Structure formats: C-alpha cells, structure tokens
Amino acid sequence: MERQSFHIKGMCCAEEVGLLKKKVGPLVGGDANLQFDLLNHRMTVVAPPGGRVDAGKIVNAVSQTGMEAIPRACASLPCALEESFWRRHNRSLLCALSGILLLLGLILEVTHRGGVMEALRPDPPEDPSLTLPIIGVYAAAIVSGAWYVVPRAFIAAKNLRPDMHLLMVVAVAGAMGLGEWLEAASVTFLFSLALLLESWSVGRARKAIKALMDISPKTARYIDSRDGRPVEKPVEEVPAEALVLVRPGEKIPLDGIITKGGSFVNQSPITGESLPVPKSEGDEVYAGTINGDGSIEFRVTRPASDTTLAHIIHLVEEAQARRAPAEQWVERFARIYTPAMMLLALAIAIVPPLIMAQDWTLWFYRALVLLVIACPCSLVISTPVSIVAALTSAARNGILIKGGAFLEAPSGLKAIAFDKTGTLTLGRPSLQKIIPFEHHSEQELLAKAASLEMHSTHPLARAVVKKAQEEGIDPPEAENFNILPGQGAHGTVDGTRYWIGNLRLLQEWHPVSPELHRMARSIEDVGHSMVIMWREDHVCGLMSFADEVRPESKATIDALRKLGLEKVVMITGDHGKTAREVATAIGVSRFHAELLPQDKVKVVEDLRKERNSVAMVGDGVNDAPAMAGASVSIAMGAMGSDVAIETADIALMSDELSKLPWLMRHSRRTLSVIKTNIAFSLGLKLIFVGMASMGAATLWMAIAADMGASLLVIGNGLRLLRIGPGGGSL
C-alpha cells in the first residue's frame, strides 16, 4: 500500500485539518486515508487499494486552502532547507513591526489627545477624531500584524468553515468601523504575538522528538575489508557485516554483536535503565547507546535504516498521528463551537438594539469582544501538545507507546493478565537446590558439575556455571569431555570420570534406587527440572532447576493493586504445580495453567467481559493472539525485537516489569493535564462571554486573556516532558 508524507506549511490547528480533509480527502478515497501530525506540520496520504498517490494533485489541492504542501522526499533535500532569512523570520519580523507601529501610534495619539487616559478611553462624540497620520500608523500596524491572518480568514469564509483567523479579522474590521483604531491595532498585534509565542512553545515539543532522533551518531568507524584500516564514514554507508570500532565514552552508531572486547554500556537513551549493562563477546549492542570505559569491536547486523532506534523513532512519529479520544473530542467540539460563537456574537449585536432599543454601537462592540475571546486556539492546541510531550517522556523512560489512544488506556485499567515465562519470570532456569549423596558436599558437587558444564551451551548447564561463579568457585578443568546430545555429558575431573545428565541416562549406567525415584518424582511434581551427577561406583547427588521469578514481580503487582487494579491474573502453558509455585511467590491469587494459545485468548476475552478494560502483558510474539484480544497489549523486553515492537500497543524496551506502575501513573497524569487544560480553556471563555455581555471586557483584554490561556495550557502540557523515572508529581 503506497504512502506518502507531505510537510504542510501553515497547518497549526484543527480548523486547517478540517479544511485539508475537505480538499484532499476526495482525491484519495476519503478522510480515512489521511493522517495528520499537527506538531510536525505533516500530512500522510495512504493510497486506496489498487490506487496511487498523485503528489501533484495533492499539492494543488492544498494550495487552494492557502497552505503549502511539500513532499517529504523534497523536504529532506538540502536545497529545500536553505530558506532565505525572510522566509525563516518573516512572522517574527512582521509581528515586531506591528508592535513598533502600535507603540508609535499610541505615542502620537497620547500627544494628540493630551494624555494617556484620554487616549485609552473610547472617543466621545464631541472629541476630535484622529488625524490621518495617526490612523495611517495604526493601519500599518494592523496590516503588518494581519499579513498572514487575512488570507487564511478569506479562505475560511470562502469554504464556509469559520476559524480563529476569521473571528479575528471580523473583530478587527468591526473595531476599525467603530473608529477604535487603537483597539483594532492592539488586537491585531496581540493575536500575531500569540501565534508567534504558540509556535515557539509547540516547537519545544518538536525539539524533544528531534532530540530522540539525534541520540545516534551520524558516523561510524569501521575496518575496511580491503586493507584492514579503520575508515570513518556516515552510518548509512557502513556495509553489512562490517566490523565497527567504538572507543570508551563514544556512542554506538549501529546495531551489532560484539566480537572483541568488553565494556559496560549505558542503554538508558533507549530502555530507560538506570544502570549500565555489562557487555562482552557475543552480546548485542544497539545504536544510540553509550559505551563505557572499555573499547569494543562489533559486527554490524542491521543497516542504519533498520536499527532498533530507527524503529522506535518511526513508531514515535507515527504515534503522533494516532489521536487520543480526548483529542478527537476537542476537534469535534471545535467544529460546532466556532460557528456557534459567531451566531451568538451576531445575536448580541442585533437582538438588544432591535428588541430593547439599545445602542447599536455598544452592542456591536460587545459582540466584537465575544468574537475575540471565542477563538478556540488554546482549546485545540493544548491536547496534541500534551499527548506528544507524554509520548516523548515515555520514550525517554524506555516505554514506547504507539499513539494517544494507547497512552490514555492504562489510566482506566481494571484488570491485567500476565504471561508467566519471560514476563513474571526471567525465562531462564536457575539452580534452586543441590542435594549431595554419600560423602559429597554441596560445594564439591557444584564445582565438579561446573567443570563438566562450562563447555556446554545448554540453559541448565549455564545455570550451573552461573551459580558456581556467584559462589566464587573456580572449577577445575575437565578432561576427555564429551556431550551426549539430549541426555547430558561426561568427562574426567581430578582423575575421576563423572557423568551428569537426566534420569534416563543414569538408568543406562546404574540401577536407580526407590529412594532416588521418589526424590526425582517429588522434584518434578513441583515443576522443577532435575540433573543427576554420578561416577562409576555411586550417585554423587542431584540438582533441581526452575525458572527464576523476577525480583521485582511481587513489588510490581503490589504497586499495581495500590493503583486500583481490581484483578491480576497469570496465564501460562506450564502445568498447574509450576504455575501455583510462581503465583504464590509473587502474590497472585488467580492463575490459569496448561493453556494453549487459543485458551489464553479465551481467558483474556472473558476477563474483558468481566472488567471491560484489560491489559495483557507478554513477550509480544508467543502471546500475540491473547494480546490482540486485550484493551491494550504490552510487550516485555522488546529491545532488539522487531516482532515485539510491532505486535504490542505499548512496548517496554527493557526487561523492567517495574515500569508498569510508572506507565499507569504517567497515563493518569497525562489525562489529568488534558482535562485541566480543557476545563481551564472553556471556563475562561465562559467567564469572558459573561463579561462581554455585561460590557465589562474590552477587545485588548479579550485577546490578552486568550493569548495567556494558550500559553498556560501549552506550558502545562509541556510539563509532561520533565517526568523522569521516579514519576515526578503534577
């Protein structure tokens, strides 16, 4: 399916989005094939089935709205970025000129009228009118401030879609008609300044996204296969399988696998982990992470366009186009609100003079004040700013959220279902118990076992070696070592031949006593795996293994319950005794065991019917069917896993289960900020509607209040950028 993105110059509010839908939608098969990112001024067009995107027609359609469309392929070219000084700063210069002319006009009027108070009060009929030079200066201030507003207002009127630009132009024209030149110029300048400050504030959210894109270095130092010398080139030109060198303290430029050296790597830019992670030969490294105090060499596994970081950036950008329910509500509200305010202003201007024989000039002026305060900009812009700030803050903390809808969802969760293996547990076996026989000790048995297992890559063998390292044991070297696939291994340690393996292998060498049979059965009954060690004359002992519960699992579940989750459920394909043991360890009272994938789907669906809002937490691959049935799906440890990132609505980039309570608090904070912004914007407008009706508000007071409201709600939304791993407070 063909997709093409366009940079839309002049798109900043929901009104422009509505206008673009009206003009461009019919060319691409309807509004459903259009996606908009207000903060980055981007429109993405998806071609209908069997169709294609005609960039030329879209550019022409957009030009009819007074905006300009630039295909992203062109916008990325250097020539397109080399804009003139005027194109880069025209709005700032015109706003500054409008302010200077307004100040000059005010000075001239104060001189003409003989005082500041005389200049600021409305003209009594007997007062002399303003001179032409003063009117000319005010008119120049109005033209400068409204240079980019009037064309947009004309297009809004032409398309019968009243917006804030049309409201401003009508108000300013009315003030000029009443001879209120100072107020007309003040409103124009303040509106121009409000748009400029709003653009600057919104730019902060865009810079936060850009900072995420800039965490990966632009060049890489790799070994040229032709002469073996290090060569530094842009990451896009580094060939696959190349060996890249990274010095201490440098950023890692690409994804790869370490082939030489070792170091501690700070992965917090992607995963949000608080501590550096040890890396050695065979471990994966990721673009954008920071090397510690060791030099490493790694083999490139993915091109620059396909790294984990590239996927994250792409999905963060796409997430901005997936609007939250609150954002969609604001847009629908604005469509009704703006024309309703214009009709109310018209009624205020006409009804009192016609029915109650009131003064036409007085009520016309009050209607103009209402038009100014009715501008919905603060209401419309605050929500997308809050959403993008929250998405960016989550990405900085290692949580990838794929859109505003999924950002809001965790705030109202009533239940959560966890997969067991790899989610509540580490997904790898650990040595639980050592039972020595005869005269052997636990330490001796562990040392001998580690000698045999240190050459094996089997998960149980690795668990033995890991336990020996933790105990500070330096195992002796095994001689004549051989692996018996699927059964175990044998070798000579300190001159004695030992075997290590399962019960079936032991039965081939020794008769098994009833006591050993009972012990083996009891270990298997609780869901543990068992390894036996013996030599030619006797059995030395046995070891039991189990999947290790994550240290933070119990604390995380306790924290989720404190946040109001009514039901926490564990679902697994393991048999019941294993599931019960894990559930008891982490404090989960309800679990479902021995489930096939379709059974997991049924459990999640039943839970959703019971509690309505349900999250499913899994690995994003094996649990994909069950995750698809949940209200919101969350993938654990998605770092480096394309499938996990693509499958889930939310991806925890590291294996930190403790980020789930942070996610719920962050979601609730975001929703609280959005509701506060909406309530504040509507409340302020309601107050000024009353003040305008009673004649207690002036035009410049209305525009100043509207400008202040816009900046306050934007600033409130941008506070979400500052939420760190600790969660902060709002």
SVG drawing of the C-alpha trace seen along z (x, -y; Angstrom):
<svg xmlns="http://www.w3.org/2000/svg" viewBox="-38 -68 84 120">
<polyline fill="none" stroke="black" stroke-width="0.4" points="0.0,0.0 1.5,-3.3 2.1,-6.0 3.5,-9.5 4.1,-12.2 3.9,-16.0 5.2,-18.9 2.3,-21.3 3.3,-24.9 0.6,-26.8 -1.1,-23.9 -1.4,-24.5 -4.9,-23.9 -7.8,-21.5 -9.5,-24.1 -6.8,-23.6 -7.0,-19.8 -10.7,-20.0 -10.1,-22.2 -7.4,-19.8 -9.8,-16.8 -12.4,-18.6 -10.0,-19.4 -7.6,-16.4 -10.0,-13.7 -11.9,-13.2 -8.6,-12.8 -7.5,-9.8 -10.7,-7.9 -11.9,-9.7 -10.7,-11.1 -9.8,-7.6 -6.8,-7.7 -5.4,-10.9 -3.3,-11.1 -2.2,-14.4 0.6,-15.4 -0.2,-19.0 3.0,-19.5 5.3,-18.5 3.0,-20.0 2.9,-16.7 0.1,-15.1 0.4,-11.4 -1.6,-10.1 -2.4,-6.4 -3.4,-5.4 -6.7,-3.4 -6.5,0.3 -5.3,0.5 -4.7,-3.2 -1.7,-5.5 -0.8,-8.9 -0.7,-11.7 1.6,-14.2 0.9,-16.9 -2.8,-16.9 -2.4,-16.9 0.0,-19.9 -2.5,-21.8 -5.4,-20.9 -3.5,-22.1 -2.5,-25.3 -6.3,-26.1 -6.5,-26.2 -3.8,-28.9 -1.3,-26.3 1.7,-24.8 2.4,-21.1 6.0,-19.9 6.5,-16.1 8.8,-14.7 11.3,-13.4 11.8,-17.0 11.7,-18.5 14.6,-16.3 16.9,-17.7 19.5,-20.3 18.2,-22.8 14.8,-22.8 16.2,-23.6 18.3,-26.6 15.5,-29.1 16.1,-32.8 16.3,-35.0 12.9,-36.4 11.2,-33.0 12.7,-31.9 11.9,-35.0 9.0,-36.8 6.4,-36.1 8.7,-37.4 9.7,-40.5 6.1,-41.4 5.0,-40.9 7.8,-43.1 6.9,-45.7 3.3,-45.6 4.3,-46.2 6.6,-49.1 4.0,-50.8 1.3,-50.2 3.6,-51.9 4.3,-54.8 0.6,-55.2 -0.1,-55.2 2.6,-57.9 1.1,-60.1 -2.4,-59.6 -1.4,-60.5 0.3,-63.6 -2.8,-64.5 -5.3,-64.0 -3.2,-65.4 -2.8,-62.4 -2.6,-58.7 -6.1,-58.3 -7.7,-60.4 -6.1,-58.2 -7.2,-54.9 -10.9,-55.8 -13.4,-55.4 -14.0,-58.5 -16.9,-60.6 -18.8,-62.1 -17.7,-65.6 -14.0,-64.7 -11.9,-65.5 -11.3,-62.5 -7.8,-61.1 -5.6,-62.7 -4.8,-60.9 -1.1,-60.3 -2.2,-58.6 -4.8,-56.5 -2.1,-55.6 0.3,-54.4 -2.4,-52.3 -3.5,-50.9 0.2,-50.0 0.3,-48.2 -2.9,-46.3 -1.6,-45.3 1.7,-44.1 0.1,-42.0 -2.6,-40.6 -0.5,-39.9 -0.8,-36.2 -4.1,-36.2 -6.3,-37.8 -5.6,-35.3 -6.5,-32.4 -9.7,-34.2 -10.7,-34.7 -10.2,-31.0 -12.2,-30.1 -15.1,-32.3 -14.9,-31.0 -15.1,-27.4 -17.8,-28.2 -15.6,-26.9 -15.2,-29.8 -12.0,-29.6 -10.0,-31.8 -8.5,-33.8 -11.9,-34.7 -13.0,-35.6 -10.0,-38.0 -10.5,-39.7 -14.2,-40.3 -13.4,-41.7 -10.6,-44.0 -12.7,-45.2 -15.6,-46.0 -13.3,-47.9 -12.0,-49.9 -15.6,-50.6 -16.3,-52.0 -13.2,-54.2 -11.5,-52.2 -8.1,-52.2 -6.0,-51.7 -8.0,-48.6 -8.0,-47.3 -4.2,-47.6 -3.8,-46.2 -5.9,-43.1 -4.0,-42.5 -0.6,-42.8 -1.5,-40.7 -3.1,-38.0 0.1,-38.0 2.2,-37.7 0.0,-34.9 0.5,-32.9 4.3,-33.5 4.6,-32.5 2.4,-29.5 4.6,-28.4 7.6,-28.8 6.0,-26.8 4.9,-24.0 8.4,-23.9 9.7,-22.7 7.7,-19.5 9.0,-19.1 12.6,-19.6 12.0,-16.8 11.2,-14.4 14.2,-15.6 16.4,-15.0 15.3,-11.4 16.3,-11.2 19.7,-12.8 20.9,-10.3 22.5,-8.1 25.9,-9.3 25.9,-10.2 29.3,-8.5 30.9,-5.1 34.5,-3.9 34.8,-0.5 37.5,1.7 37.9,1.6 38.0,5.2 40.3,4.3 43.3,3.0 42.3,3.6 42.5,-0.1 39.9,-1.9 37.6,-4.2 35.1,-6.7 32.0,-7.2 28.3,-8.1 26.4,-5.3 24.3,-4.9 27.4,-3.9 28.6,-1.3 28.3,2.2 26.5,5.1 28.8,7.5 31.4,4.7 33.5,4.6 32.9,1.3 35.3,-0.1 33.9,-2.0 36.2,-3.8 35.5,-4.4 32.8,-7.1 31.6,-7.0 28.1,-6.4 27.4,-3.1 26.4,-4.0 24.7,-0.8 23.1,2.4 25.5,5.4 27.1,8.3 30.4,7.8 33.3,9.8 36.1,8.4 36.5,6.6 34.0,5.8 32.5,2.9 29.6,1.5 27.0,-0.1 24.6,-2.8 21.3,-1.8 19.2,-4.4 18.6,-6.5 16.5,-3.6 15.5,-1.5 15.4,-4.0 17.5,-1.6 19.2,-3.4 22.5,-1.3 24.9,-0.4 24.7,3.1 27.8,5.4 28.6,6.4 31.1,9.0 31.8,11.1 28.6,12.4 26.3,9.8 24.1,7.5 24.7,3.7 22.3,1.1 22.6,-2.2 22.2,-5.3 23.5,-3.6 26.7,-4.8 29.9,-2.8 31.6,-2.8 35.2,-2.6 36.2,0.3 37.0,0.5 34.8,2.8 34.6,4.2 31.3,5.4 29.9,6.9 27.1,4.8 23.8,6.8 21.5,4.2 21.8,1.1 21.2,-2.3 17.6,-2.5 16.7,0.8 18.2,0.4 16.1,0.7 16.4,-3.0 15.2,-3.7 12.1,-1.5 11.5,-3.4 11.8,-6.8 9.5,-5.7 6.8,-4.5 7.1,-7.6 6.5,-9.7 3.5,-7.5 2.1,-7.6 1.5,-11.3 -0.9,-10.7 -2.9,-8.2 -5.1,-10.7 -6.3,-10.2 -10.1,-10.1 -9.7,-13.5 -8.0,-15.0 -10.8,-13.7 -13.4,-15.1 -11.8,-18.5 -11.7,-18.5 -15.4,-17.6 -16.3,-20.2 -14.4,-22.9 -16.4,-22.3 -19.6,-23.1 -18.2,-25.7 -16.7,-28.2 -19.8,-28.7 -22.0,-28.7 -19.9,-31.6 -20.2,-33.6 -24.0,-33.1 -24.0,-34.2 -22.0,-37.3 -24.4,-38.1 -27.3,-37.7 -25.6,-40.0 -25.0,-42.6 -28.6,-42.6 -31.1,-41.4 -30.7,-44.1 -30.9,-47.0 -33.8,-45.6 -35.9,-44.3 -34.9,-46.6 -33.9,-49.7 -30.4,-49.6 -27.4,-51.5 -26.2,-49.7 -22.6,-50.8 -22.4,-49.5 -23.8,-46.0 -21.8,-45.8 -18.6,-46.4 -19.6,-43.7 -20.2,-41.3 -16.7,-42.0 -15.2,-41.3 -17.1,-38.0 -15.6,-37.0 -12.1,-37.6 -12.5,-35.6 -14.3,-32.8 -11.1,-31.9 -10.7,-28.2 -6.9,-28.0 -6.0,-27.4 -8.6,-24.6 -7.5,-22.9 -3.7,-23.1 -3.3,-22.1 -4.3,-18.5 -1.9,-17.5 1.0,-19.3 0.2,-17.3 0.0,-14.0 3.3,-14.5 5.0,-15.6 3.8,-12.5 4.7,-10.1 8.2,-11.6 8.6,-11.4 7.6,-7.8 10.1,-7.0 12.9,-8.6 12.0,-6.3 12.1,-3.2 8.4,-2.8 7.3,-3.0 3.6,-4.0 2.1,-3.8 -0.4,-6.6 -2.6,-8.8 -5.4,-6.2 -2.9,-3.7 -1.5,-6.5 -4.9,-7.1 -5.9,-3.4 -3.7,-2.4 -5.3,-5.2 -8.6,-3.3 -7.4,0.3 -9.4,2.6 -7.6,5.8 -4.3,7.1 -3.2,10.5 0.4,11.6 2.1,14.3 4.4,16.3 7.5,17.3 9.7,14.3 7.3,11.8 6.8,12.6 9.8,14.9 13.2,14.3 12.5,17.0 15.7,18.9 16.4,21.7 18.3,21.1 19.8,23.6 17.4,23.9 18.7,26.8 21.7,29.1 21.2,32.4 24.5,34.3 24.7,38.1 27.3,40.2 30.3,38.2 30.0,35.3 29.3,31.7 27.2,29.1 30.3,27.0 32.2,30.1 29.2,31.2 28.7,27.7 32.5,27.4 32.5,30.8 29.3,30.1 30.6,26.7 33.8,28.4 31.6,30.5 29.0,27.9 31.3,25.0 31.8,26.3 28.0,26.6 25.6,24.0 22.5,25.8 20.4,23.5 20.7,25.8 24.5,26.0 24.7,22.2 22.7,22.1 25.2,24.4 28.2,22.3 26.4,19.1 25.8,20.5 29.4,21.5 30.6,18.0 28.2,16.5 29.6,18.8 33.2,17.8 34.1,21.3 36.9,21.8 36.1,25.2 39.0,27.5 39.5,28.2 37.6,31.3 39.5,33.7 38.2,36.1 35.0,34.1 32.1,35.4 28.5,34.1 25.7,36.7 23.0,34.8 19.7,34.7 20.9,36.6 23.9,34.9 27.7,35.1 30.7,36.8 34.4,36.1 37.3,36.6 37.7,34.3 40.7,34.6 41.4,38.1 37.9,39.4 35.3,39.9 32.0,38.2 28.6,38.2 26.0,35.5 22.5,35.8 18.9,36.9 17.3,39.9 17.2,41.8 20.9,41.5 21.6,42.7 19.4,45.7 21.6,46.8 24.6,46.9 23.3,47.7 20.2,49.2 18.2,46.5 17.1,46.9 13.4,46.4 14.5,43.5 16.1,41.7 12.9,42.4 10.8,40.8 13.1,37.7 13.0,37.3 9.2,37.5 8.8,35.0 11.1,32.5 9.2,32.9 5.9,32.7 6.6,29.1 7.6,28.2 11.3,28.3 13.8,29.8 16.4,32.2 20.0,33.1 21.8,36.0 25.6,36.4 27.4,39.8 30.5,41.7 31.2,45.3 30.7,46.6 27.9,44.4 25.5,41.5 27.0,38.2 23.9,36.1 21.2,34.2 20.3,30.6 16.9,29.0 16.2,26.1 13.3,23.8 12.5,20.7 13.6,17.8 10.9,15.3 11.8,11.7 13.0,9.9 10.6,7.0 7.5,9.1 5.9,9.1 6.6,5.5 5.2,4.5 2.0,6.4 1.6,4.9 2.1,1.4 -0.5,2.1 -3.1,3.2 -2.4,0.0 -3.1,-2.0 -6.6,-0.4 -6.3,2.7 -9.2,4.9 -7.8,8.2 -4.4,9.5 -4.3,12.9 -1.4,15.1 -1.8,17.3 0.7,19.9 1.1,23.1 3.1,24.7 1.4,27.4 -0.5,26.4 2.1,27.1 4.7,24.9 2.1,22.1 1.0,22.4 4.5,22.1 5.2,18.9 1.7,17.5 2.4,18.0 5.8,16.4 4.5,13.2 1.2,12.9 -1.2,13.7 -4.3,15.5 -5.8,16.3 -4.0,18.2 -4.7,20.4 -2.3,23.2 -1.7,25.7 -3.2,23.3 -2.8,23.5 -2.6,20.1 -6.4,20.3 -7.1,20.9 -5.2,17.7 -7.3,15.8 -10.5,17.1 -9.2,16.2 -8.4,12.6 -11.8,12.2 -13.7,13.5 -11.7,11.1 -12.5,8.2 -16.2,9.1 -15.9,9.1 -13.9,6.0 -14.2,4.2 -10.7,2.6 -8.0,5.2 -4.2,5.2 -2.3,8.2 1.5,8.3 3.6,10.8 6.6,11.2 4.9,9.8 5.5,13.0 4.1,16.2 1.3,14.3 0.3,12.2 -3.2,13.8 -4.1,13.1 -2.6,9.6 -4.8,8.8 -7.9,9.6 -7.0,7.2 -7.9,3.5 -4.2,2.6 -1.3,5.0 2.1,4.5 5.3,6.3 8.1,7.0 11.7,6.6 11.2,5.5 14.7,4.2 16.1,5.6 12.9,7.5 11.1,6.1 8.2,8.5 7.6,7.5 7.7,3.8 5.3,4.3 2.9,6.6 2.1,4.6 0.3,1.3 3.0,0.5 6.5,1.9 8.7,1.9 12.1,1.7 14.0,3.3 13.1,6.3 11.9,4.0 8.5,5.0 8.6,2.2 7.9,-0.3 4.2,0.8 3.1,-1.2 5.0,-4.2 3.1,-3.7 -0.3,-3.8 0.7,-6.9 2.0,-8.6 -1.2,-7.8 -3.3,-9.2 -1.1,-12.3 -1.5,-12.9 -5.2,-12.6 -5.4,-14.9 -3.4,-17.5 -5.6,-17.3 -8.8,-17.6 -7.3,-20.5 -6.4,-22.3 -9.9,-21.7 -11.6,-22.9 -9.4,-26.0 -9.9,-27.0 -13.7,-26.6 -14.0,-28.1 -12.1,-31.2 -14.1,-31.7 -17.3,-31.3 -16.3,-34.0 -15.4,-36.4 -18.6,-35.6 -20.4,-36.9 -18.1,-39.9 -18.6,-40.7 -22.4,-40.6 -22.2,-43.0 -19.7,-45.3 -17.0,-44.6 -14.4,-43.5 -12.6,-45.3 -11.0,-43.9 -7.5,-44.1 -8.4,-42.4 -10.1,-39.6 -7.1,-38.9 -4.6,-39.2 -6.7,-36.6 -6.8,-34.3 -3.1,-34.6 -2.4,-34.0 -4.7,-30.9 -3.0,-29.5 0.5,-29.8 -0.7,-28.5 -2.3,-25.3 0.7,-24.7 3.1,-25.2 1.0,-22.9 1.2,-20.2 4.9,-20.6 5.5,-19.8 4.9,-16.2 8.3,-16.3 10.0,-16.6 8.6,-13.4 11.6,-11.1 11.9,-7.5 10.8,-8.4 7.5,-9.6 7.6,-13.1 4.4,-14.8 1.9,-17.0"/>
</svg>
